[in-house]
Amino acid sequence: MPWSILDYYCKKYPQSQLAKILSLSSQYETVTEDEGHLSPWITWPTLHRGVHNAMHNIQDFGEDLSEADKLYPPVWKILQENNIPTGVFASMHSFPPPKNFEEYSFYVPDPFAGESIVHPKILTSFQNFNLRMSRKSGRNVDTGIDWKSASSLGFTLPQIGIKPKTLASVGEQLVQERIKPWVRTRRRSYQSVLAFDVFMKLMKTKKPAFSTFLSNHVASTMHRYWAATFPADYKEYELSEEWKTTYSKEIDFTMYKFDEFLCELASFVQKNKEYKLIVASSMGQKATEAKLILTETACKNLGLFMDFLKVPTTDWEMLPAMHPQYNFKVSEGQVHHVENQLKEISIGDKPLNYRKKEGGFFSIDLGHRNLAVLQGVYQGNSIDLEQLGVYNEAVEDQTGSTAYHVAEGSFWVFDPQGHKEKERIYGISSRAVAPSILKNYDIEIPNYMVSERIGALID
């Protein structure tokens, strides 16, 4: 989230919790120093580990993190190993959990985790539901509900902290979807709303000395609907007035949900003044292009894709990923074969983009837009891509990424004891976050971390 969105919301809603708390907070603009394509699964490890991507080398969900964890562990692991009671909730690349994850105050991995491994165990049904809903939230939101996992979750709702107010809001959302089908895009936000209830129950009962909570609901909305909220940011504008009117309040809606989170967080730290509230983004966004996107390629059946590559079912497994990426792992004996096969595939007159990493990990990129004909090429011959489980999926909201990632992000600290920077400070490296947190707890800082510190974290 960039400062432009925070400033926009505060100006439009001066009585919001955000406007009130920001006026009392130390404000910084952070800059990620990662190289190449910026994505949250790259920039969050940089913030959490204190090293840029050329060092941590993390690029995708589901890849083997053992080497990165050994050389550059995330800040929560360092804190826990130094006997600082720590809680982790949904932070990027928090799966697989460490071997001692049950020693944490709580540990709930990100919503793209491979399994429902959580602490405390009563959250297993919640995480199972969470993971299933994440799998259904691709380019379009799946309107189906996994009733089996939802029913299992229902038995634990009071114990894990889901509030009646939240359930009423979810019910209202389902009713609104019948009246205005386009609002189903808001389901992405409600996944975070449910998660936040669970997180706050854990915070109030466990009171760790340090904790994390991640929500991506505002970022996903900025990608899609920046052009509806800020049409003047574009020289060329292909989207209709009807589209702009329909989606013009979606960023406001997701920010309002964040404002509700902030109200509870601010109340918590004001009652427990030993805490500081840190709100961070690993990077920002800005306007890109306002183009009409009618279709995108998506893989609806990775099994068909692997069958086409002639990989036996016993030699591969699907890994979590966020569309338009699709990740899988193959056995050691299949690595060379799979790479050779991928090199032979083209879509839309361009070779299929893929990445290979240690341990048989592969990631392929789809998301080809507005293809008039869904046709590919394999070994020089035309192929029907549906043989590979790849389809041209109609884009329901008819938009792509009207905003995309930039290096500059927002970072602010609310200290209930009144410490505050006088002005917003610009140009702080996101790599300074981890060592500043460690400094706050008087923990020895690894020599691979930068010497830069964030004043509001160490005062």
C-alpha positions in Angstrom: 0.0 0.0 0.0 1.5 3.4 -1.0 1.1 6.6 1.0 -1.1 8.0 -1.8 -3.9 5.6 -0.8 -3.5 6.3 2.9 -3.5 10.1 2.3 -6.5 9.8 -0.1 -8.6 7.9 2.5 -7.7 10.3 5.4 -8.6 13.3 3.3 -11.9 11.8 2.2 -12.8 10.4 5.6 -11.2 12.8 8.2 -13.2 11.2 11.0 -11.9 7.7 10.3 -9.8 5.7 12.8 -7.0 5.8 10.2 -6.9 9.6 10.1 -6.9 9.9 13.8 -4.2 7.2 14.4 -2.0 8.4 11.6 -1.9 11.9 13.0 -0.4 10.4 16.2 2.0 8.0 14.4 5.6 8.2 13.2 5.5 7.9 9.4 8.0 6.5 7.0 8.2 5.7 3.3 10.1 2.4 2.8 11.9 1.3 -0.3 12.5 -2.3 -1.3 15.9 -2.9 -2.9 14.8 -6.1 -4.6 15.9 -6.6 -8.2 13.8 -7.6 -11.1 10.0 -8.3 -11.0 8.5 -7.2 -7.7 5.9 -9.5 -6.1 4.8 -9.9 -2.5 6.3 -13.4 -2.2 9.7 -11.7 -2.9 9.4 -8.4 -1.1 7.9 -9.7 2.2 10.9 -12.1 2.8 13.1 -9.1 2.2 11.4 -7.1 5.0 11.1 -10.1 7.3 14.7 -11.3 6.9 16.6 -8.1 6.4 18.3 -9.1 3.1 17.2 -8.4 -0.5 16.2 -11.1 -3.0 19.7 -11.5 -4.5 20.6 -13.0 -1.1 17.4 -14.8 0.2 16.6 -16.0 -3.4 12.9 -16.6 -2.5 10.7 -16.2 -5.6 7.6 -18.4 -5.3 5.2 -20.1 -2.9 5.9 -23.7 -2.2 9.6 -23.7 -2.8 12.2 -25.2 -0.4 13.0 -22.5 2.2 15.4 -24.6 4.3 18.6 -22.9 3.0 17.1 -19.4 3.3 15.8 -20.1 6.8 19.3 -21.4 7.8 21.2 -18.4 6.4 18.7 -15.6 6.8 15.8 -16.6 9.1 12.7 -14.5 9.4 12.6 -12.1 12.3 9.9 -14.1 14.2 12.2 -17.1 14.3 15.1 -15.1 15.7 12.8 -13.6 18.3 11.4 -17.0 19.4 14.9 -18.5 19.6 15.8 -15.6 21.9 12.9 -16.5 24.3 10.7 -13.6 23.1 7.1 -14.9 23.2 6.1 -14.6 19.5 2.9 -15.1 17.5 2.6 -15.5 13.7 -0.6 -15.1 11.7 -0.7 -15.4 7.9 2.7 -13.8 7.2 4.1 -14.6 3.8 6.2 -17.7 3.6 5.4 -18.8 7.2 4.8 -22.3 5.8 6.2 -24.8 6.5 6.2 -23.9 10.2 9.4 -24.4 12.2 9.9 -27.6 14.2 9.2 -25.8 17.4 6.1 -24.0 16.2 4.0 -25.3 19.2 6.4 -23.3 21.4 5.1 -20.0 19.8 2.3 -18.1 21.4 0.4 -19.0 18.3 1.3 -20.0 14.7 -1.1 -19.8 11.8 0.8 -20.0 8.4 -0.2 -18.0 5.3 -3.4 -18.8 3.4 -1.3 -20.5 0.7 0.2 -23.1 3.0 0.4 -26.6 1.8 -1.4 -28.1 4.9 -3.6 -27.0 7.8 -0.8 -27.2 10.4 -1.6 -24.6 13.1 -1.0 -23.8 16.8 -3.2 -24.0 18.8 -4.9 -27.0 17.2 -8.4 -25.6 17.7 -7.7 -23.4 14.7 -7.3 -26.4 12.4 -10.8 -26.2 11.0 -10.5 -22.4 10.5 -7.2 -22.9 8.6 -8.7 -25.7 6.5 -11.5 -23.4 5.5 -9.1 -20.5 4.9 -6.9 -22.6 2.6 -9.8 -23.9 0.6 -11.2 -20.4 0.1 -7.8 -19.2 -1.1 -7.7 -21.9 -3.7 -11.0 -20.8 -5.0 -10.0 -17.1 -5.2 -8.2 -17.0 -8.6 -8.8 -14.5 -11.4 -12.5 -14.7 -10.6 -13.9 -15.3 -7.2 -15.5 -18.8 -7.0 -19.1 -18.3 -5.7 -19.2 -21.8 -4.3 -18.7 -22.5 -0.6 -16.9 -25.6 0.7 -19.7 -26.7 2.9 -17.8 -29.6 4.5 -15.0 -27.3 5.8 -17.5 -24.5 6.6 -19.6 -26.9 8.7 -16.5 -28.1 10.6 -15.5 -24.5 11.2 -19.0 -23.7 12.5 -18.6 -25.9 15.6 -15.6 -23.8 16.7 -16.7 -20.2 15.9 -17.3 -19.1 19.5 -14.1 -20.6 20.8 -11.8 -19.1 18.1 -13.2 -15.6 18.3 -15.5 -15.1 15.3 -17.9 -12.4 16.4 -21.7 -12.3 15.8 -21.2 -8.9 14.1 -18.8 -10.5 11.6 -21.2 -13.4 10.9 -24.0 -10.9 10.3 -21.7 -9.0 7.9 -20.9 -12.2 6.0 -24.6 -12.9 5.8 -25.3 -9.5 4.4 -22.6 -10.0 1.9 -24.2 -13.2 0.6 -27.6 -11.4 0.3 -26.0 -8.5 -1.6 -24.4 -11.0 -4.1 -27.8 -12.1 -5.1 -29.0 -8.5 -5.7 -25.7 -7.2 -7.2 -23.6 -10.2 -8.4 -20.5 -8.0 -9.0 -20.0 -7.5 -5.3 -18.9 -11.1 -4.9 -15.4 -9.7 -5.6 -15.6 -8.5 -1.9 -15.3 -12.1 -0.7 -11.6 -11.6 -0.7 -12.0 -9.0 2.0 -14.2 -11.2 4.1 -11.6 -13.9 4.3 -9.4 -11.3 6.0 -12.2 -10.1 8.2 -12.7 -13.6 9.6 -9.0 -14.1 10.1 -8.7 -10.8 12.0 -11.3 -11.9 14.5 -9.3 -15.0 15.2 -6.0 -13.0 15.4 -7.5 -10.5 17.9 -8.8 -13.3 20.2 -5.3 -14.8 20.2 -3.7 -11.4 21.0 -6.0 -10.8 23.9 -5.6 -14.2 25.4 -1.9 -14.9 24.7 -0.4 -11.4 24.7 2.8 -12.3 23.0 5.7 -9.8 23.2 5.8 -9.7 19.3 3.3 -10.8 16.7 2.5 -10.4 13.0 -0.8 -10.3 11.0 -1.0 -10.1 7.2 -3.9 -9.1 5.1 -3.7 -8.7 1.3 -7.3 -7.5 0.7 -6.6 -3.9 0.0 -3.7 -4.7 -2.4 -5.8 -7.1 -4.5 -8.4 -4.4 -4.9 -5.9 -1.7 -5.8 -4.7 -3.9 -8.6 -8.1 -4.3 -10.1 -9.9 -1.1 -9.4 -7.4 1.7 -9.2 -8.6 3.0 -12.5 -12.2 3.2 -11.2 -11.1 5.3 -8.2 -8.4 7.4 -9.9 -9.3 7.7 -13.6 -7.3 10.9 -14.0 -4.1 8.8 -13.4 -4.2 7.5 -17.0 -3.5 9.1 -20.4 -5.5 6.4 -22.2 -8.7 5.0 -20.7 -10.4 2.1 -22.4 -12.9 1.2 -19.6 -16.5 2.3 -19.7 -18.3 4.8 -17.6 -20.5 2.0 -16.3 -17.4 0.0 -15.2 -16.0 3.0 -13.5 -19.2 3.7 -11.6 -19.6 0.1 -10.6 -16.2 -0.3 -9.1 -15.4 3.3 -8.0 -16.0 2.5 -4.3 -14.2 -0.8 -4.0 -10.9 0.6 -2.7 -12.9 2.6 -0.2 -14.7 -0.5 0.9 -11.5 -2.5 1.5 -10.0 0.5 3.3 -13.1 0.7 5.5 -12.5 -2.9 6.5 -8.9 -2.1 7.3 -10.2 0.9 9.4 -12.3 -1.5 11.4 -9.1 -3.6 12.0 -7.2 -0.5 13.0 -9.9 0.5 15.5 -9.5 -2.7 17.4 -5.7 -2.7 17.2 -5.5 0.9 18.4 -7.8 0.1 21.3 -5.7 -2.9 22.3 -2.4 -1.0 22.4 -3.9 1.9 24.2 -5.1 -0.5 26.9 -1.7 -2.3 26.9 0.8 0.6 26.6 3.8 -1.7 26.6 2.9 -2.4 22.9 3.6 -0.5 19.8 1.5 -0.9 16.6 3.5 -1.2 13.4 1.6 -1.0 10.1 3.9 -2.0 7.2 3.8 -2.7 3.5 6.7 -4.5 1.8 6.2 -2.2 -1.3 3.6 0.0 -2.9 1.5 0.4 -6.1 0.8 3.0 -8.7 -1.3 3.3 -11.9 -0.3 1.2 -14.9 -2.9 1.0 -17.7 -6.7 1.2 -17.9 -7.4 -1.5 -20.5 -10.4 -3.7 -21.1 -9.5 -7.3 -20.3 -12.0 -9.9 -21.5 -10.1 -13.2 -21.1 -7.0 -14.6 -19.4 -5.4 -18.0 -19.7 -5.8 -20.2 -16.6 -4.9 -23.8 -15.8 -8.1 -25.5 -14.6 -6.6 -29.0 -14.5 -2.9 -29.3 -13.7 -3.2 -33.0 -13.9 -4.0 -32.8 -17.6 -1.0 -30.5 -18.0 1.3 -33.1 -16.3 -0.3 -35.9 -18.3 0.6 -34.0 -21.5 4.2 -33.7 -20.3 4.1 -37.5 -19.7 4.9 -37.3 -16.0 3.4 -40.2 -14.0 1.1 -39.1 -11.1 3.5 -40.7 -8.6 6.3 -38.4 -9.8 4.7 -34.9 -9.2 2.7 -32.9 -6.7 0.8 -29.6 -7.0 2.1 -26.8 -4.8 0.2 -23.6 -3.6 0.3 -20.6 -5.9 -1.5 -17.4 -6.7 -2.9 -17.0 -10.3 -1.4 -16.5 -12.8 1.4 -18.7 -11.4 1.1 -22.4 -11.1 3.6 -24.4 -9.0 4.5 -28.0 -8.8 7.3 -30.3 -7.7 8.6 -33.4 -9.6 10.8 -36.3 -8.6 14.5 -36.0 -9.2 14.4 -38.3 -12.1 11.8 -36.1 -13.9 13.5 -32.7 -13.6 15.5 -32.9 -16.8 12.5 -34.3 -18.8 10.0 -31.7 -17.5 12.3 -28.8 -18.3 12.9 -30.1 -21.8 9.1 -30.4 -22.3 8.4 -26.9 -21.0 10.9 -25.4 -23.4 8.9 -26.9 -26.3 5.6 -25.1 -25.4 4.6 -21.6 -26.6 1.4 -19.7 -26.0 0.4 -16.6 -27.9 3.6 -16.6 -30.0 5.8 -16.5 -27.0 7.7 -19.4 -25.2 6.0 -20.5 -22.0 7.6 -18.6 -19.1 8.8 -20.9 -16.3 11.2 -21.1 -13.4 13.1 -24.1 -12.0 14.6 -24.3 -8.6 16.3 -26.9 -6.4 14.4 -30.0 -5.3 12.4 -30.4 -8.5 10.4 -27.2 -8.0 8.8 -25.5 -11.1 6.6 -22.5 -11.5 4.9 -21.6 -14.8 3.3 -18.2 -15.6 -0.1 -18.0 -17.5 -2.5 -15.1 -17.5 -2.2 -14.3 -21.2 -4.8 -11.7 -22.0 -7.3 -11.2 -24.7 -6.1 -14.1 -26.9 -8.4 -14.2 -29.9 -7.7 -17.9 -30.4 -6.6 -20.3 -27.6 -3.9 -22.0 -29.5 -0.4 -23.1 -28.6 2.7 -24.6 -30.1 4.4 -27.8 -29.0 7.6 -29.0 -30.8 6.7 -26.7 -33.7 3.2 -28.0 -34.1 -0.1 -26.3 -33.2 -1.9 -27.8 -30.2 -5.2 -27.3 -28.5 -4.3 -25.9 -25.1 -7.4 -27.4 -23.5 -5.5 -30.7 -23.9 -3.2 -29.3 -21.2 -6.0 -28.1 -19.0 -5.4 -24.5 -20.0 -8.5 -22.4 -20.9 -9.4 -18.9 -21.9 -11.2 -17.8 -18.8 -13.7 -14.9 -19.1 -12.7 -12.1 -16.7 -15.9 -11.1 -14.9 -14.8 -7.6 -13.9 -13.1 -7.0 -17.3 -10.0 -5.5 -15.9 -6.4 -6.5 -15.4 -3.8 -4.8 -13.2 -4.8 -1.2 -13.4 -2.1 -0.6 -10.7 1.0 -2.6 -10.1 3.9 -2.9 -7.7 6.5 -0.2 -7.1 9.4 -0.2 -4.7 8.1 2.6 -2.4 5.8 1.4 0.4 4.3 2.8 3.6 5.4 2.1 7.2 4.1 3.7 10.3 4.3 3.2 14.1 1.7 4.1 16.6 3.2 4.4 20.1 0.5 4.8 22.8 3.2 6.4 25.1 3.3 9.4 22.7 6.6 9.0 20.9 6.3 10.4 17.4 8.5 11.7 14.5 7.6 15.3 13.6 7.4 14.7 9.9 7.1 11.8 7.4 10.6 10.4 6.6 11.3 9.1 3.1 13.8 6.7 1.6 14.1 4.1 4.4 15.2 0.7 3.2 12.7 -2.1 4.0 15.8 -4.1 5.0 16.0 -1.8 8.1 12.8 -3.2 9.6 14.1 -6.6 10.8 17.2 -5.2 12.6 15.2 -2.4 14.1 12.8 -4.9 15.6 15.7 -7.0 17.0 17.2 -3.8 18.4 14.0 -3.1 20.2 14.4 -6.4 22.1 18.2 -5.9 22.7 18.9 -8.9 20.6 22.3 -9.2 18.8 21.8 -8.2 15.2 23.3 -10.6 12.5 26.2 -9.0 10.6 24.4 -9.6 7.3 21.7 -7.0 8.1 22.0 -3.3 7.3 23.2 -0.7 9.9 20.2 1.6 9.1 17.6 1.8 11.9 14.0 3.1 12.2 13.9 5.5 15.0 10.3 4.8 16.1 11.1 1.2 16.7 14.1 1.7 18.9 13.2 4.8 20.9 
